Amino acid sequence: MCRLSEWAARAVTVLACVSLCLSASALEISNRYRSPRNMERRVRSSTRLIVLHTTEAPARSSLNKVSDRGECHYCVTETGQIYAIVDRDREAFHAGRSMWQGAEDVDKYSIGIECVGYHDKAMSTVQLAAIRSLVAELKRMYRIADQCVVCHSHVAYGAPNKWHPFKHRGRKRCGMLFAMSSVRRKLGLSSKPTFDPDTRAGRLRNADEYLRRVLYGNVDTMAAAYGVAPKPAAPKSAAPKSFVQRPRPKLVAPKPTAAEPRSIAELKARGYVDHGAVTKERSASKIAGAAWKSPRTYYTIRNKVIPGSRLDPAHIEKGMHVWMRK
Ligand SMILES: [Zn+2]
């Protein structure tokens, strides 16, 4: 009885909370996938970060998974629909093994937003607009600065394992695109973290150089998709003005990358050298260093060629050969 009435009282609070949120922000938030785990979760004592994730799966399965497990506070689909999963003031289990500025277990002090999509694929404008509105509302509520809106890959870290005998950043590339300038502009975010506080302090070591360049460098593979193209070159022709065709501003499609090598013969033809096989003692990162997950490092096994950027660390096999230039 008592539990029931307590539950009812909480449900009323939750409903009140959602409608308050609605009236304050005009955001349409659905409760259809509210997590059954919600009431088990502790209320957070602080909220310092907003962590953006990519589900790496289609909407239906993503929503079912995050709801069943209580893995985020909100989930935003490709059509821009926002679902509330766990109450925003409670802990959701979204960040896993994580650390930021020396503070472990980021779930304890962050809000997690799962965005249906992939860490290396552009999202629709309507989805980005919904994420932007939601983030703006949460930033306002919790007084969170732009540089505290981070990606899961900023904060996730890996425990020492057979590939990395040290605690390392680069366990995940989840949400990686949200660190790119063109995407942040779409989200209305004017700044981002400029360095990794935990690798700088020596608490972690970097294990994914490509990810580091996306998070803290200028790598922006989404720029073309969002129409941020390099300025067209000035016409060189000395022809009279009326003959100069001015390039019309337009969305520039991403430049197709050179086809990836598909065989050992092609690797060799492009100047790649076999740096030997991965063994228990000789990990991929020992062989290739920080470039072990670079798109320019390749792995071969059973005549398959896999670029480092698509290598799943959980499926590195003994006997995989590492190919690099030089
Ligand atoms: Zn994630």
Residues whose N, C-alpha, C, O or C-beta is under 5 A from the ligand:
A	BS01	ZN	H53 T54 H94 H152 C174
